[in-house]
Amino acid sequence: MKGQYEQMHLRLAAQLTQDEIEKHRGLNELRTTME
């Protein structure tokens, strides 16, 4: 059970970082179009 929970947590963490990456990418694109 513990291993299952850890896997789920890792998957959630990976999803979060992916969202952050996408967000930052979008912000960078906005910044370039503004210049």
C-alpha positions in Angstrom: 0.0 0.0 0.0 2.8 2.4 0.9 4.5 1.9 -2.5 1.2 2.6 -4.3 0.8 5.9 -2.4 4.3 6.9 -3.2 3.7 6.2 -6.9 0.5 8.3 -6.9 2.4 11.1 -5.1 5.2 11.0 -7.7 2.7 11.1 -10.5 0.9 14.1 -8.9 4.2 15.9 -8.5 5.2 15.2 -12.1 1.8 16.6 -13.2 2.3 19.7 -11.2 5.8 20.4 -12.6 4.4 19.9 -16.1 1.7 22.5 -15.4 4.3 24.9 -14.1 6.5 24.4 -17.2 3.6 25.1 -19.5 2.6 28.2 -17.5 6.2 29.5 -17.6 6.4 28.8 -21.3 3.2 30.8 -21.9 4.5 33.7 -19.9 7.8 33.7 -21.8 5.8 33.7 -25.1 3.8 36.7 -23.8 6.9 38.5 -22.8 8.5 38.0 -26.3 5.4 39.3 -28.1 5.3 42.4 -25.8 8.9 43.4 -26.7 
